[in-house]
Amino acid sequence: MTDDSELLRRYAADASQAAFTELVQRHVGLVFHAARRQLGGDAHRAQDVAQVVFATLARKAGALAGRPSLAGWLYTSTRYAAVQSIRAEARRAAREQEAQRLNAIDAPGVEGDWRRLEPFLDEALAALTEADREAVLLRYFESCPLADIGARLGLSPDAARMRIDRALERMRRLLGRRGVTSGAAALAAALEAHAAAGIPAGLAASVSAAALAMPAAAVTGAILMSTTKITLGVMGALLAVGAAGLAWQQQRIRHLRAAAAATSSLAVENARLQAENLRLQRQLAAAPPPLPRAAAANPAGPRAGSGRPTVPLAAGLVAVESLGNAGQATARAAFATQLWAARTGNIEVEAGTLLLSDDEKARLEALRPSLPPDIQSQYPTPEDLLAFALAGSPHPVGGMQVLGETQDDPDDVTLQTQWQHTDDAVVHTNAVQFHNDGGTWKLVVPPVIVRRAAAFLSP
C-alpha cells in the first residue's frame, strides 16, 4: 500500500487528484467520526468540518509530505476545526438570542459501553502521547492491521500491539476518573465495534471535490457558512413536515431547548472569564513585567518591588527562589524547576517543564492573533505563552515541599505537595501530575490553569 507521504508528494508535485482522492478515502472515516463526536452528533456540521480539514491538507501538502502517516495530524486538525465551528455557532446564538435557530442533531443510537464512553473518548485520546494516539487511531479508527501500523511507525507488529495495549490501559484509567469503568478488553471491543462505523454514502467523493475546489481564503469562512446552510435546511424541513410530522417537530423542540441551555451555560462561563480577566489585569497593573526571553540565560533572581508584603514561610516549606534549576530527570526535580523558573522569570526553562493537551494548546493558539506582535514573536509556542502568563503572576509561589508521591505507571507520577504564596500565610495542599515525555518529566497542566492564563492574556 502506498504510504501517505508518497501520495502527498504526488499531489504537491503533480496536482494528482487521484492521489489526493485516495488520501481522502483512506482517512475520511477518522475525520468524520472525530468531528461528529465533538459536535454533539451533528453529522451535517461534521461533514463541513471534514471538508475544511481536507482543504487545509491540500493547501499544506508540500509541508506535510515528509510524514509517513497523517492520522495524528488529521485528528488534531479536526479537533481544532470542530472547536472553531462550535465557537462560531455560539457567537451566532449569543448575538441573536434565538435558540430556535440552533441545529441540534440527534445523537447516534448507541448502546451500553459505547454510550457511556463516547462523550469522553476524545478527551482520553487527547491525553495520550502523540505516538500512542497515532497507534490507537490507526488500529481502531482506520482498521489497519498490526503489520501496517508497525511499518508506518517504525515498529515490529508485536511492538505495535504492545503500544496499543499500553495506550488502551492509559485510556481506561483516564475514563475511570470520569466514571466510565471497564476493562481494557471491553474498551477495545467498544472501539472496534463503533469507532470506525459507516460514513454517509458519497462523503469521500464530495469532500475530495469540495476540498480541491475550495480556495485557501475560503477555508476559514467555510465554518461560518455551514451554520447558515444548516439553519436554512432545518427551516425548510420544518415547513415541509406538515401535520404528519408533528411528533418529529416536538422532538426537535426538546433538542432546541437543550441547545439553548448549553448556550446559556457558555454565556455564564464567558461572563466569569471576563470578570477574572478584569481582576487579573488590575493585579498586573501593580506588578512589573516578566523578564524577557533574552534574560533567561542569566536570570537576575526573584522578581521584587511588587509592593506586596512578604509573608514568612510555614515550617517545612523550602523557599522557591533557592531551588535553582534542578533539571527534569525525576518528577520532583521537574516540580522544583518549574516553580523556580516561574519565580525568577526564566520563561524558556519553565516552558520546557509544561505538558499541555491538544485542547489546551488550541485554546492558547486561538488567542495568538489578538496579542501584540512582539509577544507573538517572542513566545512562539503555546508552552511559551503559558510560561509568560505564569511568570507574570503578581501572586507568585514563595515556598514548597513534596510530602509524597504515587507511581501511577512507569510514565506517570502524582506528587502530594504543599506550597504557599509570597504574600499570604495560607498553606495549600494538592496533588500535581507529571508525565515522562521521552525521558524528561513534565508537569501535566490542569485545564483550569490554562483558562486563567488565557483570561490573563486576553486583550
C-alpha positions as CSV (number, residue, x, y, z in Angstrom):
1,M,0.0,0.0,0.0
2,T,1.4,3.4,-1.0
3,D,2.1,5.4,2.2
4,D,0.6,8.8,3.0
5,S,3.8,10.7,2.3
6,E,4.1,9.4,-1.2
7,L,0.5,10.3,-2.0
8,L,1.1,13.8,-0.7
9,R,4.2,14.2,-2.7
10,R,2.4,13.2,-5.8
11,Y,-0.3,15.7,-5.1
12,A,2.1,18.5,-4.2
13,A,4.4,18.0,-7.2
14,D,1.9,17.0,-9.9
15,A,-1.5,18.1,-8.6
16,S,-2.6,14.5,-8.8
17,Q,-6.3,14.5,-7.9
18,A,-6.2,10.6,-7.9
19,A,-3.5,10.7,-5.2
20,F,-5.5,13.2,-3.1
21,T,-8.7,11.3,-3.5
22,E,-7.0,8.1,-2.3
23,L,-5.8,10.0,0.8
24,V,-9.3,11.2,1.5
25,Q,-10.8,7.8,1.1
26,R,-8.2,6.4,3.5
27,H,-8.8,8.9,6.3
28,V,-12.2,10.4,5.8
29,G,-13.8,8.0,8.3
30,L,-11.4,9.0,11.1
31,V,-12.0,12.8,10.4
32,F,-15.8,12.5,10.1
33,H,-16.4,10.4,13.2
34,A,-14.0,12.6,15.3
35,A,-15.8,15.7,14.2
36,R,-19.2,14.3,14.8
37,R,-18.4,13.3,18.4
38,Q,-17.1,16.7,19.2
39,L,-20.1,18.4,17.6
40,G,-22.6,16.5,19.7
41,G,-23.6,14.0,17.0
42,D,-24.2,16.7,14.3
43,A,-23.5,14.7,11.1
44,H,-24.1,17.7,8.8
45,R,-21.6,20.0,10.6
46,A,-19.2,17.1,10.8
47,Q,-19.2,16.8,7.0
48,D,-18.5,20.6,6.8
49,V,-15.6,20.2,9.2
50,A,-14.2,17.3,7.2
51,Q,-14.2,19.5,4.1
52,V,-12.3,22.2,5.9
53,V,-9.7,19.7,7.3
54,F,-9.0,18.2,3.9
55,A,-9.0,21.6,2.2
56,T,-6.3,22.6,4.7
57,L,-4.4,19.3,4.0
58,A,-4.5,20.2,0.2
59,R,-3.1,23.6,1.0
60,K,-0.3,22.3,3.2
61,A,0.5,19.2,1.2
62,G,4.1,20.3,0.4
63,A,4.9,20.9,4.1
64,L,3.3,17.7,5.3
65,A,4.7,15.4,2.6
66,G,7.5,14.1,4.9
67,R,5.1,12.5,7.3
68,P,4.8,8.7,6.9
69,S,1.3,8.8,8.4
70,L,-1.3,11.6,8.5
71,A,-3.7,10.1,11.1
72,G,-2.4,12.2,14.0
73,W,-2.2,15.4,12.1
74,L,-5.7,14.9,10.7
75,Y,-7.1,14.1,14.2
76,T,-5.6,17.2,15.8
77,S,-6.7,19.4,12.8
78,T,-10.2,18.0,13.2
79,R,-10.4,18.9,16.9
80,Y,-9.2,22.4,16.1
81,A,-11.7,22.9,13.2
82,A,-14.5,21.5,15.4
83,V,-13.7,24.0,18.2
84,Q,-13.8,26.8,15.6
85,S,-17.2,25.5,14.4
86,I,-18.5,25.4,18.0
87,R,-17.3,28.9,18.7
88,A,-18.9,30.3,15.5
89,E,-22.2,28.7,16.4
90,A,-22.0,30.0,20.0
91,R,-21.3,33.5,18.8
92,R,-24.2,33.5,16.4
93,A,-26.6,32.2,19.1
94,A,-25.4,34.8,21.6
95,R,-25.9,37.6,19.1
96,E,-29.4,36.6,18.0
97,Q,-30.6,35.1,21.3
98,E,-32.9,32.8,19.3
99,A,-32.4,29.2,20.4
100,Q,-34.9,28.1,17.6
101,R,-32.1,28.8,15.1
102,L,-29.7,26.3,16.6
103,N,-29.3,23.0,15.0
104,A,-29.2,20.1,17.4
105,I,-28.9,16.8,15.5
106,D,-29.9,13.6,17.3
107,A,-27.0,11.7,18.9
108,P,-26.3,8.4,17.3
109,G,-28.3,5.5,18.6
110,V,-25.6,3.7,20.6
111,E,-26.0,1.4,23.5
112,G,-24.2,0.1,26.6
113,D,-20.5,0.8,26.9
114,W,-20.2,2.9,23.8
115,R,-23.0,5.3,25.0
116,R,-21.0,5.9,28.3
117,L,-17.7,6.0,26.5
118,E,-18.4,8.3,23.6
119,P,-18.7,11.7,25.4
120,F,-15.3,11.3,26.9
121,L,-13.5,9.4,24.1
122,D,-11.8,12.5,22.5
123,E,-10.6,13.8,25.9
124,A,-9.0,10.4,26.6
125,L,-7.4,10.3,23.1
126,A,-6.0,13.9,23.5
127,A,-4.3,12.9,26.8
128,L,-2.2,10.2,25.1
129,T,1.3,10.9,23.8
130,E,1.4,11.6,20.1
131,A,2.9,8.1,19.3
132,D,0.3,6.2,21.4
133,R,-2.5,8.2,19.9
134,E,-1.3,7.6,16.4
135,A,-1.3,3.8,17.1
136,V,-4.8,3.8,18.5
137,L,-6.2,5.9,15.7
138,L,-4.7,3.6,13.0
139,R,-5.9,0.4,14.7
140,Y,-9.5,1.3,15.7
141,F,-10.4,4.3,13.6
142,E,-8.8,3.3,10.3
143,S,-8.9,-0.5,10.9
144,C,-5.2,-1.0,10.0
145,P,-3.6,-4.4,10.6
146,L,-0.7,-4.5,13.1
147,A,1.8,-5.1,10.3
148,D,0.8,-1.9,8.6
149,I,0.8,0.1,11.8
150,G,4.3,-1.2,12.7
151,A,5.5,-0.3,9.2
152,R,4.2,3.3,9.5
153,L,5.5,3.9,13.0
154,G,8.8,2.1,12.5
155,L,7.9,-0.8,14.9
156,S,7.5,-4.6,14.6
157,P,3.9,-5.9,14.7
158,D,4.5,-7.1,18.3
159,A,5.8,-3.7,19.4
160,A,2.8,-2.0,17.7
161,R,0.4,-4.3,19.6
162,M,2.2,-3.6,22.9
163,R,2.0,0.2,22.2
164,I,-1.7,-0.1,21.5
165,D,-2.3,-2.2,24.7
166,R,-0.4,0.4,26.8
167,A,-2.4,3.2,25.3
168,L,-5.7,1.4,25.9
169,E,-4.8,0.8,29.6
170,R,-4.0,4.5,30.0
171,M,-7.3,5.5,28.3
172,R,-9.1,3.1,30.7
173,R,-7.6,4.8,33.7
174,L,-8.5,8.3,32.4
175,L,-12.0,7.2,31.6
176,G,-12.3,5.7,35.0
177,R,-11.8,9.2,36.5
178,R,-14.9,10.2,34.5
179,G,-16.9,7.4,36.0
180,V,-16.6,5.2,32.9
181,T,-15.3,1.9,34.3
182,S,-14.5,-1.1,32.1
183,G,-11.6,-3.4,31.4
184,A,-9.1,-2.8,28.6
185,A,-10.6,-5.7,26.6
186,A,-14.1,-4.2,26.9
187,L,-12.8,-0.8,25.8
188,A,-11.0,-2.3,22.8
189,A,-14.2,-4.2,21.8
190,A,-16.3,-1.0,22.1
191,L,-13.8,0.9,19.9
192,E,-13.6,-1.9,17.4
193,A,-17.4,-2.0,17.1
194,H,-18.2,1.7,16.9
195,A,-15.2,3.9,16.2
196,A,-14.9,3.1,12.5
197,A,-18.7,2.8,11.9
198,G,-20.1,3.6,8.5
199,I,-19.9,7.0,7.0
200,P,-22.5,8.8,4.8
201,A,-22.6,7.5,1.2
202,G,-20.6,9.5,-1.2
203,L,-18.9,11.5,1.6
204,A,-15.3,10.8,0.3
205,A,-16.2,11.9,-3.2
206,S,-17.9,15.1,-2.1
207,V,-15.2,16.0,0.4
208,S,-12.5,15.5,-2.2
209,A,-14.3,17.7,-4.8
210,A,-15.0,20.4,-2.3
211,A,-11.5,20.4,-0.8
212,L,-9.8,20.6,-4.2
213,A,-12.2,23.4,-5.3
214,M,-12.0,25.5,-2.2
215,P,-9.5,28.4,-2.4
216,A,-7.2,29.0,0.6
217,A,-9.0,32.2,1.6
218,A,-12.3,30.4,1.8
219,V,-11.3,27.7,4.4
220,T,-11.8,30.0,7.4
221,G,-15.2,31.2,6.2
222,A,-16.4,27.7,5.5
223,I,-17.2,27.0,9.1
224,L,-19.3,30.2,9.3
225,M,-21.1,29.4,6.1
226,S,-22.0,25.9,7.3
227,T,-24.1,27.4,10.2
228,T,-26.3,29.4,7.8
229,K,-26.6,26.4,5.4
230,I,-27.7,24.0,8.2
231,T,-30.2,26.5,9.7
232,L,-31.9,27.1,6.3
233,G,-32.1,23.3,5.8
234,V,-33.8,22.8,9.1
235,M,-36.3,25.7,8.5
236,G,-37.2,24.2,5.1
237,A,-37.7,20.7,6.6
238,L,-40.0,22.2,9.3
239,L,-42.2,23.8,6.6
240,A,-42.5,20.6,4.7
241,V,-43.3,18.3,7.6
242,G,-47.0,19.2,8.0
243,A,-49.4,17.6,10.3
244,A,-47.9,14.1,9.8
245,G,-44.6,15.3,11.2
246,L,-45.9,16.8,14.5
247,A,-44.2,14.3,16.7
248,W,-40.9,14.9,14.9
249,Q,-41.3,18.6,15.4
250,Q,-41.9,18.2,19.1
251,Q,-38.8,16.1,19.4
252,R,-36.8,18.8,17.7
253,I,-38.2,21.4,20.1
254,R,-36.9,19.3,23.0
255,H,-33.4,19.3,21.4
256,L,-33.6,23.0,20.8
257,R,-34.3,23.7,24.4
258,A,-31.3,21.5,25.4
259,A,-29.2,23.5,23.0
260,A,-30.5,26.8,24.5
261,A,-29.5,25.6,27.9
262,A,-26.0,24.7,26.7
263,T,-25.7,28.2,25.1
264,S,-26.8,29.8,28.4
265,S,-24.0,27.8,30.2
266,L,-21.5,29.1,27.6
267,A,-22.6,32.7,28.3
268,V,-22.2,32.2,32.1
269,E,-18.7,30.8,31.6
270,N,-17.8,33.7,29.3
271,A,-19.0,36.3,31.9
272,R,-17.0,34.5,34.6
273,L,-13.8,34.6,32.5
274,Q,-14.3,38.2,31.6
275,A,-14.6,39.1,35.3
276,E,-11.5,37.0,36.1
277,N,-9.7,38.8,33.2
278,L,-10.5,42.2,34.6
279,R,-9.3,41.1,38.1
280,L,-6.0,39.8,36.7
281,Q,-5.5,43.0,34.6
282,R,-5.9,45.1,37.7
283,Q,-3.3,43.0,39.5
284,L,-1.0,43.1,36.6
285,A,-1.0,46.9,36.6
286,A,0.5,46.8,40.0
287,A,3.3,44.3,39.1
288,P,6.5,44.7,37.0
289,P,6.6,42.7,33.7
290,P,8.3,39.3,33.5
291,L,11.9,39.1,32.4
292,P,12.3,38.9,28.6
293,R,13.4,35.7,27.0
294,A,16.9,37.1,26.4
295,A,17.4,37.3,30.1
296,A,16.5,33.7,30.7
297,A,20.1,32.5,30.1
298,N,21.3,34.6,33.1
299,P,18.3,35.3,35.3
300,A,18.7,38.0,37.9
301,G,16.9,36.2,40.7
302,P,13.4,36.6,42.1
303,R,11.3,39.5,40.9
304,A,10.9,42.1,43.6
305,G,9.4,45.5,44.0
306,S,5.8,44.5,43.5
307,G,4.8,46.5,46.6
308,R,3.2,43.5,48.3
309,P,4.3,42.4,51.7
310,T,6.3,39.2,52.0
311,V,4.9,36.7,54.5
312,P,7.3,34.2,56.3
313,L,7.1,30.7,55.0
314,A,5.4,28.0,57.1
315,A,7.6,25.4,58.8
316,G,8.8,22.7,56.4
317,L,8.5,24.7,53.3
318,V,11.6,25.5,51.1
319,A,12.0,28.9,49.5
320,V,11.3,28.5,45.8
321,E,14.0,31.0,44.8
322,S,16.6,28.8,46.5
323,L,15.7,25.6,44.5
324,G,17.6,26.5,41.3
325,N,17.3,24.6,38.0
326,A,17.1,21.0,39.3
327,G,16.6,19.6,35.8
328,Q,13.8,17.2,34.9
329,A,15.3,13.7,35.5
330,T,12.5,13.0,38.1
331,A,9.1,14.3,38.8
332,R,10.3,16.0,42.0
333,A,13.1,17.7,40.2
334,A,10.8,18.9,37.4
335,F,8.4,20.4,40.0
336,A,11.2,22.3,41.7
337,T,12.5,23.5,38.3
338,Q,9.0,24.7,37.2
339,L,8.4,26.7,40.4
340,W,11.9,28.2,40.4
341,A,11.7,29.2,36.7
342,A,8.3,30.9,37.2
343,R,9.5,32.7,40.3
344,T,12.6,34.0,38.6
345,G,11.0,34.8,35.3
346,N,13.1,32.2,33.4
347,I,10.4,31.6,30.7
348,E,12.4,29.4,28.4
349,V,13.2,26.9,31.2
350,E,9.7,27.0,32.5
351,A,8.1,26.4,29.1
352,G,10.2,23.2,28.8
353,T,8.6,21.8,32.1
354,L,5.0,22.1,30.9
355,L,2.9,19.5,29.1
356,L,-0.4,20.6,27.5
357,S,-3.2,18.6,26.0
358,D,-4.2,19.3,22.4
359,D,-7.3,21.1,23.6
360,E,-5.3,23.5,25.8
361,K,-2.8,24.1,23.1
362,A,-5.7,25.1,20.8
363,R,-7.1,27.4,23.5
364,L,-3.9,29.3,23.8
365,E,-3.2,29.4,20.0
366,A,-6.7,30.9,19.4
367,L,-5.5,33.9,21.5
368,R,-2.4,34.5,19.5
369,P,-3.9,36.7,16.7
370,S,-5.2,39.1,19.4
371,L,-1.8,39.6,21.1
372,P,0.7,42.3,20.4
373,P,3.2,41.4,17.6
374,D,6.2,41.4,19.9
375,I,4.5,39.0,22.3
376,Q,3.6,36.7,19.3
377,S,7.2,36.6,18.0
378,Q,8.9,36.4,21.4
379,Y,6.7,33.5,22.7
380,P,6.1,31.3,19.6
381,T,4.6,28.1,21.2
382,P,1.6,27.6,23.5
383,E,4.0,26.5,26.2
384,D,5.9,29.8,25.9
385,L,2.7,31.8,26.2
386,L,1.6,29.8,29.3
387,A,5.1,30.3,30.9
388,F,4.9,34.0,30.1
389,A,1.5,34.2,31.8
390,L,2.6,32.2,34.9
391,A,5.8,34.2,35.2
392,G,3.8,37.4,35.1
393,S,1.7,36.5,38.1
394,P,1.5,39.2,40.8
395,H,0.8,36.4,43.4
396,P,3.8,34.1,43.0
397,V,4.6,30.9,44.9
398,G,7.2,31.5,47.6
399,G,7.7,28.1,49.2
400,M,7.0,24.4,48.6
401,Q,7.6,20.9,49.8
402,V,6.8,17.4,48.4
403,L,5.0,15.2,51.0
404,G,5.0,12.0,48.9
405,E,4.5,10.6,45.5
406,T,2.3,7.9,43.9
407,Q,3.6,5.9,40.8
408,D,0.5,5.6,38.7
409,D,2.5,3.7,36.0
410,P,6.2,3.9,34.7
411,D,5.5,7.2,32.9
412,D,3.0,8.9,35.3
413,V,3.6,10.1,38.8
414,T,1.4,12.1,41.2
415,L,3.1,14.3,43.8
416,Q,1.4,15.2,47.0
417,T,2.6,18.8,47.5
418,Q,2.3,21.8,49.9
419,W,3.0,25.4,48.8
420,Q,2.5,29.0,49.9
421,H,2.3,32.3,48.1
422,T,4.7,35.0,48.9
423,D,2.0,37.4,50.2
424,D,-0.3,35.3,52.3
425,A,0.1,32.7,55.1
426,V,-2.2,30.1,53.7
427,V,-0.6,26.7,53.0
428,H,-2.2,24.9,50.1
429,T,-2.1,21.1,49.7
430,N,-2.9,19.4,46.4
431,A,-1.9,16.6,44.0
432,V,0.2,17.5,41.0
433,Q,0.5,15.2,38.0
434,F,3.7,14.6,36.0
435,H,4.3,12.6,32.8
436,N,7.6,11.2,31.5
437,D,7.8,12.6,28.0
438,G,10.7,10.8,26.2
439,G,12.9,10.7,29.3
440,T,12.0,14.2,30.5
441,W,9.4,14.7,33.3
442,K,6.9,17.4,32.7
443,L,4.0,18.9,34.7
444,V,0.6,18.0,33.3
445,V,-1.0,21.4,33.3
446,P,-4.7,21.3,34.5
447,P,-7.3,23.0,32.2
448,V,-8.2,25.5,35.0
449,I,-4.7,26.9,34.9
450,V,-4.8,27.3,31.1
451,R,-8.2,29.1,31.4
452,R,-6.8,31.5,33.9
453,A,-3.8,32.1,31.8
454,A,-6.0,32.7,28.7
455,A,-8.0,35.2,30.6
456,F,-4.8,36.9,31.7
457,L,-3.5,37.1,28.1
458,S,-6.8,38.2,26.6
459,P,-6.8,41.9,25.5
